[in-house]
Amino acid sequence: MAVSADDLPYRDCVGMMVVNNDRLIFAGERNALAGSWQMPQGGIDNGEEASAAALRELEEETGILAVTEIGRIDRWLHYDLPADLIGKALKGRYRGQRQRWFAYRFDGQDSDINVIGVDHPEFTSWRWMKPEALEASVIGFKHHIYRDVFEEFRPLLEG
């Protein structure tokens, strides 16, 4: 029997937009999907505050520690998995994700960033990107999330 998206919950998650002094955004190239770039994101553990999860996930995925929070979106942003990924992606347990987003100013050096030497690498490489380029290179079903995030954080990107 096929799994229906209607029978599955959303996974609670955080997303992190890290902005450097040139107002470019950190992006990592996905391990499992060459050519697909995204901002760091990850699950919120039971009982964990979203802000704590964001900092934990940022360090786990990128090695980045030197950041200052400069913004947050206090509502959930949702995305649904495409039908062909229901029951497969996200360990088959979720219909998609609902995310809380945080914006951080990067206070470190590029040499502080290490996407390969972390415990469970999610990215094969990284770079700083303009919002338009990042939105164009994220996997299709996340486009609307990135548009919403960039719209909410536009003042941080324009200076």
Secondary structure, DSSP 8 states (H G I E B T S, - for coil): ----GGGS-EEEEEEEEEE-TTS-EEEEEESSSTT-EE--EEE--TT--HHHHHHHHHHHHH----EEEEEEEEEEEEEE--GGGTTTSGGGT-SEEEEEEEEEEE-S-GGG--SSSSSS--EEEEEEE-HHHHHHHS-GGGHHHHHHHHHHTHHHHH-
